[in-house]
């Protein structure tokens, strides 16, 4: 019986998983990996200042990604839950709305600044956890949710947010909601981290490669792939036209190419109904000032045992879909 993990990324980290087995058996990606690395070899890297021992890499990466999405026109309120949910899920939804309010307070600024960088920091936590359907990153705020008396403070915020969404109110003042103020008091982010978020996001957004992405047509944020259910979930970063992008905020791009390539190939394989018509795979590197490395899907297939995208999809379904007749021994 095939064991399925939390997501395709978890599957690919396990060399004995069905997804890893399928990729290794059907693709020889050495040449592709080398080609992607060569495209950005020698790119200047923005390194964070201060002590890196306990640096919050994943949170900063999420915050930078949030800023990139916002720069492409993603509406933050589009992912908030409707008022009326109860318990922990309700508290999480209101946390999300509180972040949206704080973001609105600073959104008028044309460029990211140190003053709004902390908003991006928290937004990154929330964006990642709720887009993926998981709220583990919010566990540390459990006591705060209790202190705020969910039935009153958070409910009042929820009611006003509903009115805002319905157009009854033109704006909501976060200063009038103690639960929002409590979140700001909890912020324990160093100035070096704030500076890093701002520098990396601004450099990436101002790059020529990202400018082309913003001008691209048919932007799809967080695409969800039909075959994701086979592996416990799979959603990418974004698609522009027919190019699937993965964002990697790292100071060591030379170490990521194999894993990034396998992840992108897996996404295309899990696009089982060919909903997005992906023709190109790309890795965007914010810390390398928005550098992008690209490879055509046709080149990927040249290094595989498949003649076509349809043949690849059929093979992936046979191995990964729990409803298929084939199983790993």
Secondary structure, DSSP 8 states (H G I E B T S, - for coil): -----SSHHHHHH-TTSHHHHHHHHHB--HHHHHHHHHHTTT-------S--TT--HHHHHHHHHHHHHHHTT--GGGG---TT--HHHHHHHHHHHHHHHHHHHHTTSSS--HHHHHHHHHHHHHHHHHHTT--GGGGGGHHHHHHTIIIIIIHHHHHHHHHHHHTS-S---GGG-HHHHHHHHH----HHHHHHHHHHHHHHHTSHHHHHHHH-SSEEES-B-GGGGGTT--B-SEEETTEEEEE---S-GGGTHHHHHHHHHHHHHH-TT-SS---EEEEEEGGGTTEEEEEEHHHHHHTBS-SSHHHHHHHHHHHH-TTSS----
